[in-house]
Amino acid sequence: MKIFKTLSVVAILAVSFTSCKNESQPEVKTVDVEVSKTETKAALDPNATYAKVEFGIEGMTCAMGCAKTIEKKMAKMEGVKSAKVDFDSRLAMVEYDESKVSPESLEETVTKVADIYKVKNMHKVEEFGTVENVE
């Protein structure tokens, strides 16, 4: 009888230790969010005069941390229609509203991301890939 009681107590303790773990996993829900491109286009002035510039950026050491960060900062500027930074060629291509953005403000945005970034050879272009000096 004593062995039966001991085994019963051990079994109950084993069940209670294994069943009392509070390891509930959080429920993960995926929500589809649709971002309308027309909202972005509506913020841009259709009557504005847009200019395109290309310039080199010195000091970038990686594609994701450097180039993408600079690209995002410029793209968020009011009046910037598009911004692309190519890490491999160290080249930025930006289309912007001339009444809201200047080449100087683009350069300032790049250098504010980090002191190591330097803008060089900024020039206005008709299409990305052709050269026409800004100054």
Number of C-alpha atoms within 10 A of each C-alpha: 6 7 8 9 10 11 12 12 12 12 12 11 12 11 11 11 10 9 9 8 8 7 6 6 6 6 5 6 6 5 6 6 6 6 8 8 8 9 9 10 11 9 11 16 12 10 7 13 11 18 20 21 25 28 19 19 25 13 13 18 13 11 14 11 10 17 21 16 15 24 19 14 15 27 18 12 17 13 21 21 21 16 21 18 24 15 18 10 9 16 19 22 22 24 22 26 20 15 11 14 17 14 21 10 13 20 18 14 15 21 16 13 14 13 9 13 19 15 17 13 12 23 18 22 19 11 13 14 9 11 14 12 11 12 7
